[in-house]
Amino acid sequence: MRVVLVSNGLTHAGAETQMMRLARTLRRRGDDVGLLSILPNEAFLDDLATLAIPAVECKLWPRLRAVSAMSDGIRVLRAWRPDAVVSFLFQADMLARVAGRLTGVPVIISSIRNERVPGLGRERLIRLTDRLCTLTTTNSELAAEGLVHRGVVPRERLVVVPNGVDPSAFTPPSPARRAQIREALGVGGDQFLWLAAGRLEAQKDYPTLLRALAAIAGAGGDPVLRIAGQGPLRTEIEALAARLGVASRAQLLGLRTDVADLLAAADAVVLSSAFEGLPNIVLEAMAAGRPVVASRVGGVGELVVEGVTGTTVSPGQPEELGRAMSEMMALPEETRRSMGSTARSLVASRFSVDAVTAQWAALLDREVARRPRPPRARPPMSAAAR
């Protein structure tokens, strides 16, 4: 089978991480895989080379960027003649739907990775172009309910495939290694380290988290916060931390590729998002055996078992978030360790990367079998397809 993955541009964000996990699975079983990106790829370049996946980045004109991306997409898909295209995120979905339809790709699978699609008119465009694709996936049952309720995607054309995580990548470190990582982060042995991760943008609602931290800073337990991620709101977030008097406790780490180490150093993980799909950081926290306090959005309720693996709170409520964080800090360490152990078992049984990518592979096999491409010789895929 020949599959082209369409992305906005590879970064270390959650959607692109899930896409690369799918690429590895398809290549391991012998499928041809190509990557078409609208923007330049910033991450996974070594993985693409190791997996021998040709990657084409669209050449965008200074003006009419969407037209130039579509023109490149059509040329690449016409040259590669895939059996299926799979796209993640809005811009990639639009490109794959239109270019895929115009070039006769038999199977076009879109993927919506959040319960909301930010931006004026985007949900309407998804609704209007729905029939151009074979089906749409999302990563959470709760996100699916919202999309169907708002009429974005018909239920019969929506498939839920959750995010996956590799528990073996989050093995517990030795006490010495954990202490070493905490020291590098500037965290004292008696301080309670909260870890948050995700792009510095409005969706993650870091202002609510900083206000919650400010509310509990003097309540005991000596909490500190480290936020892994980059994004356009860094200056605003740092300024708010200073105004709230928590700049010494809250540190922005920037882009990090060592999330497993950060989780090993943390005592618990906190998510303050205003909306989500199935958040990767919660999956990774559970795989690392860390309890979670998270806003009750998207598929969080499908991951966090209340009082067993963590706690959920209403989004946008710093007082409620602060209380939940204080209560987590007040638990005996043995209780938190037990919560983390249960979380790790849950992830291994339901959300392992092998199980999830097997669902993707089965979905592609089924849809391609229903719509076989007429036999015709196809040249090898090449990064020079343009």
N, C-alpha and C positions, 0 to 999 in steps of 0.2 A: 504494500500500500504506500502511496506517496501522499504525504501530508505537509501542507504549508501552514506554519504558525504566523499569525499577523499580530504585531504588537505596536504600541505607541512608540516604543524605544526601550530597550532593556535597561532597567535599573535594579537596585537591590530591594525594591518594594515587594509587597506580598504577592500581587498578581503575577508579576514577572517571575518570581521565585516558583510559583506553582506551575507556570508555563514551562519553565526549564525542567522541572521534575517530569512533566509529561513528555517533553522532548527526549529525556534520557530513557524513559521506559520504551518509547516507540523505537529508538535507535537500538536499544538492547535486544529487542525482539526481531530486528532486521528490517524495519520499515525505513523508507527514504523520508528524510525530514529536511525542510528548508525554512528559513526565517525571513519574513518581510517586515521591516520596521519603518515607521513613518519618520521618526527622529533618529539621530545617531545613537548607537548602543553604548552605554556607559559601563555595563556590568556583564559578567558571564562570558567574556571574550575568550578566556582560556577554555571554558567548557565547550563553547561552539567549535573551537579548533580541535579539541580532544575527540569530540563526538563526530567530527567531520560534517558539520552542519553548515551549508553555505548560507550566508547572510547578506541580504541586500538592504541598504538604507536608501530611502527615497531622497532624491535631489529636489529640495523645495525651492521654488522661485521666491524672490523677496515679496512679490505680490502674488495673489491667487495660489496660496500655499495648498489649499485643499484640492484645487484643480491639478496642480503638479503632482501631488501625492497620488491622486486617482490615476493620472496618466501613467506614472511609474508602476503602480499596482497592476494595472491592466497589462502592461508589457511583461511584467515578471510572471504573472499567472498564465498568460498566454504561452510564454516560453516553457514554463515548468510543467504545465498541464497536470496539476495534482488531482488526486481522487477526492480530496477533502481539504478545506481550509478551516482552521480554528482560530478565532480571534478573541482577545481579552481587552476590555475597556472600550469606552464609547467611540473614540476616533477610529480605532482599529476595527471595531464592529462595523462602522459605516463603510470604511474602505473595503472590507472583506465582502460585505453584502452586495455592494454595487459592482465592484470589480469582479467578484466571483460570479455573479449572475451574468455580466456582460461577456465573460470568457468561457461560460459553460461549465464551471466547476460543479460536479454532481452533488456534493455535500458541502454545505456552508453552515458552520456551527458558531454562533455568537456566544459571548459569555458576559453577563452583568455581575460584577464582583461586589456590589454594595446594595443595600436595601433602597438607597436613593441614587439617582443619577444627577449630580450637581450641574447647574447651568440651565439658563432659560431655554426652553424649547427642546431640550435633549430627549426627554421622555416622549414627547410628541413625535420626534423624528424616529425613535426606536419603534414606536407604535406604527407609524406610517410605512416603515421599511420592513416590518416583521415578515411579510410574505416573501421577501427576497432571500431569506435564509431558510435552511431546513428546520432548525430548531434553535432555541436559546437555552443556555444553562445558567444556573446561579449556584452559589455555594452554601446556601442555608435554606431550610424549610421556612423559617420565619421571614427571610427576605423574599422568598417566592410568594408567600401569602400577600405581602405588601405590593409586589409587582402586579399580581393578578387582581387584587382589590382595586388598584388605581387604573386598571385597564391597559397597563404597559405591554404585557405579554399574555396571550390566552393560556389558560392552565394546561390545555392539551398540547401546547407547543413549548412547554417549559419543563426542563429536567434539572433536578438537583444533584449536583456532584460536589461533595464537600471538599474543603482544603485538606491536604494531608501533611504529615510531618514525620520525620525519621527519628524515633525515640533514641536510637543508638547514637545519634549525634549529640545527645544531651546527657551523657553519663556523668554521675556525680564525681566531682573532683576530690582529691585528698584534702584534708584540713589545711595542710601547708599551702597547697595551690590556691585554695579559696582565700586564705589570708593574704597571699601575694597579690591576687587580683584586686581585692578590696583596698589594699594599701596603694596600688597604682591608681585607683579611683579616688583616693583621698578620703576613704571611709575608715573610721576607727572601729576597733574590735567590738565595742559596746553599742555602736550606733545601729539603728534599724534602717537597712537600705531598701528603699522602694525603687523599682525599675519600671520605667515606661519606655515604649518604643513606637516609632511611627513618624511619618513626615510631619514637619512643623507647619501645619495648615489648619484651617478652621474645623475640618471634620474631627480632628483629634481633641479639640476643645481643651487645650492645655491651660487656658485661664482658669477654668473650673478646678483643675487639679492643683494649680498653684494656690488658689484661694483655700482649698481644703488643707493643703500643707501648712499654710499660714495659720489656719484655725487650730491645728493640733501641735504646732511647733513647741508650745510651752506646756503641753499637757503630759509630758513624760515620755520616756522611750527614745528620746533624742533621734527623731526621724530625719533622714536625708533622702534626697531624690536625685536620680540620674536619668536623663532622657536621651535615648539614642535615636538619632534621625536628623535629617537636614530638610530645609524648606524655606519658603519665602517669609515666614513669620518669626524668624529667629530673633531679630532685633526687638520686635514688639514683646515677645515672650520674656526676653532678658530684662527689658525695661519694666514689665509688670512685676517680675520677681524682685527687682530692686525696690519698687514702690511698696510692695507688700512686706518687705523686710526679710525675705527668704533667699536672697541671692547667694548667701553663704551655704545654704542647705540644698538648693536646686542647681544642678550643673547640667548644661547642654553638652553632650558628648560629640555631636556631629554624626556624620555617617560612620557606622561601625559594621564590620563584617564578622566580628567576634561575639555575636549575641549569645552563643553558648557559654562563653566565659562570663559575660555580664550576668546571665541568669545564675550561674554557679555562685557568683558573689552576692546576689540579691537575697533578701529575706522573704520578699513577696513582690508580686507584680501588680501594677495598677493601670487600668484603662479608663480614660475619661471621655471617650468618643461620643459625639452627638449622634452619629449613625455609623453602621458597619455592615459588612457581609458576615463572613465567618473569620474573625480576626486571627491572623497568624501568630501575633505575639501571645495571645491567650493559649493557643495550641502549643506553642513552644514552651511557655511557662509550665504548662501541665506536663509536657514531656520531660522537662527538667526537674519535676517534682516540687514546683513552687506554688503555694496558694495564690489565689487571684482575688482582687477586688475590682469589679468592672461595672461600667454603666450598662443598664439593661436595654441594649440595642441590638439590632440585627440578630445574628445567630448566637449571641453570647449565652442565651438561655439554653441552647442545645449543648453547650460545653460545660458551663459552670453549674455544678450541682449544689444548690443552696445549702450552706452550712456544712457541706461534706468536702467539697474541693475549693470553696471560696464563697464570696458574697457578691450579690448584684445590687445596684442602686439606680435610682432614677437619673437620667442624664441631665446635665446642666444644673445640678443641685450641690454646691460645694459643701454645705453643712451636712447633708446626708452622706456624701462621699467621705468627709472628714470623720464622721462618727464610725463609719464602717472601717476606715483605716485604723482608727484608735482601737476598735474592738479586735481587729486582727493582730495588732501589736501587743495587746494585752493577753492574748492566748499563750499558754505554755509552749515552749519551743517544740516539745514532743507532739503536741496537738497539731501544730502547723506542719510538722514533718509527716504526720499521718495523713493529713489532708493532701499533701504533695504526693505521697505514695499512691493514694487512691486515684488522684488525677493522672498520674503517669500510667497506671493500669488501664484507665478509661481510654486514654489516647491510643495506647498500643492496640486495644481491642477494636476500636471504632474508626480511628482517623490515621492509621499508619499510611505512609506514603505509598507503600506497595498496594494496599487495598484500594486506595483512592485512584491511583493511576491505572489500576486494573479496571475500575469502573469506566474511566475515560477510554481505554483501549477497547473495551467491550462495546461502548456506545459507538465509537468510530467504525468498528467491524460491522455492527448491525446496520448502520445507515449506509455505509459504502456497499454492502451486499445488496441492499434494496435498490441502489441506483448505480449499477456498475458503469464505468466509463467505457465507451466503445473501444475495442482493441485498436491500437495504433502505436507504432514505435515512438518512444519518448527519449530524447537525449538526456544525459545526466544533468541533474540540477547544478547550476554554477552561480557563483557570486557575480559573474559577468552577464547574467540573464538580461539586464537592462539593454 
